[in-house]
Amino acid sequence: MTSAATRAVERTAPPDRPGRKRDSYLDNVKFLVIALVPTGHALVPTLAADSARAMYLFIYTFHMPLFVVISGYLSRSFWNSNAKTNKLVDTFVVPYVIVEVGYAALRFALGQKWSLTIIDPAWLNWYLLALLFWRLSAPVWKRMKHPVPVAIAIYLVAGFSQISGDFSMDRFFGLMPFFVIGLMLRPEHFDLLDRRLAKLLGVATLLGAAAVAVYLAPRAPLGPFYFKESYQDLELSWWAGLLLRGGLLVCSLAMCLAVLALVPRRETWFTDLGTRTLYCYLLHGVVVLVAKDQGWLAAPCCSARSAR
């Protein structure tokens, strides 16, 4: 078996199988990305300051797109496995319902009216539902001749419609290209990023992105960086909306590649933490929900509802 094939087997192997080794590199990437989620939320109360707003824009340009890219890469084996497809109910639907009920109970405990709408995911729970539908769509993308251009075209056209958040359809279309790109990636693509030139370009890309974020901070709206708003919601003309969505896609992908080039590939102190990213993602929402209820995340330039 070739080394590339061996890596592919290791990267798609379930973590609980004896004799199989997890990929430290991917776990390192997942840890970095998930650490940025609470970091972004923690910045909300300080968004009146241009420095905090610049950091917020910098993080939101790539952290969820990269998380979705990795999710797509790790979904490659789902398209032709009936067993894994059948397990989607246990993996996503059951946790989704549990988290929805948990958030509803927490809101009720905080003195809010009891409300439970399964079709409208509560805040962070949108990711579980979106990933469920992305994985169900994997067979379509894998059999398509040019999946990435088609996904990008759908992503751009979706901006013309005011897609609701029911069943996470707004994020499903808004982040679709990143999932499809991840689905098409192979281990050798990551190997190309493990070169000196790629790392130097990665540093230059992130420094350039930081400079752009500092420049845009006083004037850029936050809406586009949530990858769900329509052109009408953003008060843009059709051509400006297309340019903005297209430009944001390019910038996000460039930053994703830069981060992938710079993340260490060896096992580190945080590698094991990267195996538990979904728990961190969902459970830290309890802390943030309490903080929002107490007004700790109120900011004059950004409502608590939009800081998602």
N, C-alpha and C positions, 0 to 999 in steps of 0.2 A: 504494500500500500504506500502511496506517495506521502510525503510530509504534509502537503496541502490537504489531502484526503483525511489524514489522521487528525489534523487540526479541525477539519469540518465535523468529524465525528465527535470530537471532544466538545466543540462549541454547541452542538445540538443535543448533547446527552443530558438527560435529567440529572439534577444534582444528587438525588438520593440513590442512584444506582451504584453498587459497590464496584470498585475497579475502574471507575470513570473519574477523570479529573476535570474540574471546572476550568474555564478560561479566565485566568487572573486579569487579563487585559480588559475584557468586557465587564467584569465585576468592578474594576477600578473606574471605568467610564460611568457605570451606573451609579456608583457612590458619588462621584463628582457631580453628576447631574441632579441627583436627588438632594444633595446638600444645598444646591442652589435654590431649590423650591422654598424651603422655610426662610432662606436668606432673602429671597425676593419679597416674601410676605412681611418679613421683619422691617423692610425698608419703607413700607407703606406710610407709617406715621411721619416719616421725614421727607416725604416727596416734595414738600415746599422748597427744600434746598436743591439747587441745581446739581450739586455733586451727587446726592442720593438719587435724584431722578435720572442722572446719566448712568449710574450703576444699574439702576432698575431697567432702563432701556437696553443696556448691554446684556444683562442676564436674560431678559425676556426675548431677545432676538434669537437665541439659540438653545436655551436649556430644554424646553419642551420639544422643539423640533428634533434635537439630538436624542432625547428619550424615546421619541416615536421611531426614529431611524433604527435604534438598537432593538426596539420592540419588533419592528418589521424584520430585521435580520434574524432574530430568534424565533420568528414565526415561519421560517422557510419550510419546516417539516410538517406544518399543519395542513397544507393544501392537499397532500396525498395520503393522509393518515386518518382513517375512519375512527380509530380508537381515540386519537387526540381531539378530533372534532367532537366526538361524543362527550369528552371530558370538559368541554367548554362550559357546560351547565354548572358543573361543580367548581370550575376554576373562576368563572366570572359572574354567572347569573346569581348563584347562591350568595357569594360575598357581596355582590351589589345590593341585593335585597337586605342583607344583614346591616350593611353600612347605612343604607337609606333609613331603616328603622332606628338605627342607633343615633343618627343625626337628628331625626324627628324627636326622639326621646330626650336628647340633650337640649334641643331648642325648647321643648315643653318644660324641662326642668329649670331652664333659665327664665321662665315666665312668659314665653311666647305661646301663641295659639298652636294646638296640635295640628300639624299638616303633614301629609304623606302622599306625595305624588310620584309614583314609581316611574312614570314616563318622563318626568323632568328631573334629571339627576341633581342631587344636592351638592352643589359646589365642586369639591375635588373628585366626586364620584363619577364625573363625566368621563374620566379616562378609562374606567373599567368598561363602560358601555361602548365607547368609541373603539377600544381595542377588540372587544367582542365582534363588532361589525367589520372591522378591518380584517380580522382573521377569517371570518366567514367569507369575505370577498377575495381571499388569497387565491383560490383556484382560478378565479376569473383573470387576475393579473398574471398568474404563472403561465396561463395558456395564451395570453395576448402577445402579439408580435412586437409591439412597441408600447409596453405598459407605462413607462415613465412619461413620455410625451403626452399620452392620453390622460394620465393622472394630473399632469400640470394643466392641461387644457380644461379639465373638469374643475380644478381648483380655481382657475381664473374666471370661468363662466359662472361658478357658484356665487361669486361676488355680486352678480346682478340680482340675485334673489335674496330676500330677507328670510333666511332659513332660521326656523325656531330652534331653541335648545332642547326640544323634546327628543328623547333617545340620543342626545349628544350629536345630532345631525349637523349642527353648525361647526363643531370641532372635527367631526368625521370628514367633512369636505375641506375644512380650512387647513388641516394637517395631513390630508391624504397623500400628497406627493412624497412626504418624508417617509411614510410607512412603505410606500411602493418602492422607493429607492432602497430602503433597508432590505426589503424583500428580495431585491435583485443583487445585493452585495454578495461577494464571495470572500473567503479568507485571504485570497491573494490580493484583493483590493486593500485590505488593512495592511498587508505586508508592504505595499507601495508607500504607505505613509510612515513606515519605520525606516526612513532614510534621512540623512543629514539635511538635504535640500528641503524635503517636506517639512522638517521641524523648523528650519529657518523661515520658510514661508509661513508656517503656522504662527510663529512669534510675530512676524511682520503683520499678518492679517489681524491678529487680536489687538495689537497696538493701534493699528489703523482703525479698527472698529471702536476701540475705546475713545480715540480722538473724535470720531464722528458722533459718538454718543454724547460726549461733552458739548460738542457744537449744537446738537439737536435738542439737548435737554430743556432749554428755556422755551422752546417753540413747538416741539413735536407732541401731538396727542398720543395717548397711550392705547387707544382702541385698536389700531392695526396690529399691535404686538400680541394681541390675544388670539389672533388667527381665527376669528369667527364673525367679525362685523361685515355687513354688506357695504357696498359702495354708497348706497343711500344713507345708511346709518352713519357712515363716516363723512357724509355731506360732500361727496366727491363726484365729479363728472365721470362718465364711463371710461374715458381714456385716461384720466388721472388715476382712477381706481385700478385699472389694468396695470399701469406703470408702477403704482405703489405695491400692488400684490406681487408683480413680477420681480421688482427690485428687492422686496423683502425676502422673497424666496431665494434669490441669488445670494444675498448677504447672509441669510441664515445657514445656507448650505456651506458657504465659505467658512463661516465660523465653526460649524460642525466639523468640517474636515481639519481645521486648525487644531481644535481641541483633541480630536482623535489622533492627530500626529504627535501631540505633546504628552498625552496621558501615559504614565509608565506602564510597561508591559510585564514587569516582574511582580511577584507577590509582595504586597506592602502591608502596613499596619491596618489599612482601611479596606483591604480586599474582601475580607470576610463580611464586612458591613455592606458591601455591594450586593450580597446575596439576599438582602432583606429590604430592598428598596421599596417594594409595594407596601409593606407594613409602615415604614416611615412616612411614605406619601399620604396614606389614608389616615393614620392615627395622629399625625401632627395637626391635622385639621381640627381635632377636638380642642387643642390649645388655642388655635387661631379663632375658632368659632366663639370660644369664651372671651377672647380678647376683643373681638368685634362687638360682642354683646355689651361689654363693659366700656366700649368707646375708646379702647387703647389704640385701635388702628384707624381712628378718624384722622383724615388729613385734609387740609383746605383745598388741595388741588386734585384730589382723587377720592372718590367715594369708596367706602368699604366694599360695596357690591362689585365695583369694577376691578378691584385689586385681586384678580383671580389668576 
